[in-house]
C-alpha cells in the first residue's frame, strides 16, 4: 500500500507512461497530475513517482471504499441504519490524502471520512455501529491515530489544532520522524467560527497541522458561491500560512500535495491549508434530496470527471491493469460489501440504559438521577407492545 514512507524507500519501477509538463486543468491555480481523461502530467512543485503496484493499490482502495459506501446507503434505505453520509465522488481526495499519512500522524475527521478510515486499517464496520445507533464509534483512536467521527460541524478543527500545539510542546517536530496532524472538513464548515479560530491559533503557535478542506461544492443545500466569493484556499494567506488548491478528483495530486504539506508540518514549518476541489455525487446524507437544489446536468458534467474512471483509464493506457485485474478488484469489493452487510445486520441492539455508562470516570449525582428517571420511563412501556 502507498503510505507516507514509501516515497523515500529504495528504487522504484516507473509506470510505462509518458508525462507532459503542463497540466491542462482549466484552472491554472489547481494542482493536477492526472487529467479528467486519465492522462499523466507533471507539476513543477508537486509530483510523485510510484511503482506500478502502488498505482494499482490506489485504484483498489477507491473501488472498495466506493462499494462499501454504496452498501451503506442501501442498508439505510432498508432500515438497517438510522442515517448514512456518503462519500461518493470524493474517493480520490480521501484515499490520496489518507495514503500520504505517516503512521505517527493523527487524523481528526468529520463524519464522512470513510476512505481515510480505510487507509488507517480500521475495520470498516466501525462507523456502521455509530450510524446504526449501537455505539458512538468503537475504534481505538490512539492505536489507529484516527479520532472519533465528529458530528458537530467544524469542531474537529479546534481539536486538531490543540492536539498539534501539544505535539510541538512535546518536541515531536523537526525531522522525518516528527508528527503531523490533519483536520478534515467541508466547504460549508469553512464558514464556521471554530474553523477560523483554529487558523488563528495554528499560525500563532506554528502548529504542525494540515487543514484539508474537501470542497464538494455544497454545504448541504447551499452552493459554495454563497460561502465565499474567492477560492477557499486563498483564505489561508489572511491567517499567515500557505494554501493550495488541488484537483480533488485526482488521487495522485491529492497524495502528492498532502504528502508535501505533512512533511512540512513534521519539520516544524507550520500549518498549511489544502482545498481539494471535488464534488459530492450523492446526497449530503440519506435524509437529503439533492434534486431540490441542483440540476441533473451539473451532476452529469462532474460525472465525466469521476476519480475512479480517471484512474482506471490511466492504468489501462499505461498497461498497468487489464480486464482481468479490474474484474478481480470488482469481485473483491463485492465480497467486502457482502461481508459488511452480514456483520452490520448481526450487530446487537444496544441496551437502552447503556447511554449512561462511561459518561464520567466517577459516579455523578446528576447522571444517576437521569438514569433513574429514564429507567422508570422505559419500564412504563413494558407489556404495551412498544
C-alpha angles and dihedrals in degrees: 000000000000115000140156094275102049097078088064096048124099131298118324135214106236121223114255096249134113118231129212120217099230124055112220094213099146085234116076090197095058124090112228132170098168120043124218086260092057096254117149113232134170133234127211095229106024126041140136137206116204136171120255089254092053090052089051091048092056090053091048091051093053095047094049094045092051091049092051090047091052089051089053091057091047092050091052092049088052093053097255095114130039093220139343131207109209125213096194109149094019098077096109094052092050100040093042094050093039093054089049091064121103117225092254096053120105124226126209107191137186117224096279104059096108090136094053089046088055091054090055090059093244115155104261091224090071099085090043090066088057095049091043091053095242096119143344095257120309108210126109105250093195094051096047097031088231120118125217120281110273118222097179104088112249098354092115091064090066091045091051094048093049091049091049091051087055091051089057094047089051089055094241097139133078107074148040090284092052122118127248132188129215126199121197124205140145135250091262092054090055087077093056119107091228092061095048092046087053090057090054095050094042093055097042091052095036088233119192094240132131117206107211111193115190100205099199090168098249136073092203097297101348117093118230091250086074091053099052141359092209131051109281096235090063090067089075093070090061089059093046105256135093126272131192135186117222131186098257092199090060110083093192095053091044089053096046097047094044092048090052092049094047093048090052091050093049090053092054099258094129136233131342133191120222120191109198103201105213142128137249103230095189137035124307087246132338088273091063131086108204093185087076095066109023135049125243091234090063092053092049091050090056092043087068087063093053109157096219096047089048093054092045091054090051092051092048094048091047092047088236094123132031135189093274092052094050091047091051091054092049090050092049091049091051090051091050089051094048091049091048093050093052092048094047093051089048093055109120120245111255121251104250094225092054089085088081094054122101094008093127132009090239132036115280123204090216094052091045091051091050091048091053092048092049093046091053092047093048092048090055089072095056111122093010095099092243 
